[in-house]
Amino acid sequence: MTIGKGKRPRDPNQLAKWIVDRSTGQIPEEPKAAPPTDLSAYMAAMGRKGGQIGGKRRLKTMTKEQRRKVAAKAAKTRWAKHVKK
């Protein structure tokens, strides 16, 4: 009854059943993913994880003026893609 990538159910009754099933061994535990053997693939995965966190943290530390400049640059880049030749 888990949803997605092994997440626990939100419904309290389903959660209780899931906990009992896991503790009695009726549902096998999901094996943890081993890191890739290729070092560059492993480092790329770590970078993606940091990038997901970094953008949110970056916005918290930027001033209002810095955020405005970044947003204006992004909008200009988006509109530049749609220019007809």
C-alpha positions, 0 to 999 in steps of 0.5 A: 500500500505504499505510494511512489518510491517506498513512502509511507501511507498518509492515512493513519489506518493504512500506516498502522497496517503498513507498520505491522506488516513491516514489523512482522516481515510480511512486507520485505524492506526495500534495499537501499540503493548502492552508489553507482560504481562509476565515480563520475556518475556518482559525483553527478548524482551528488551534484544534482542533489546539492543543486536541488537544495542550492537554489532555494538556499541561494534565494534566501541569501540574496537581496531583493535587488539581486533577485530582481536582476536574476529574474530579469536576466532569466526573462530576457533569455526566455524571450530571446529563444522565441525571436523569429528570424 
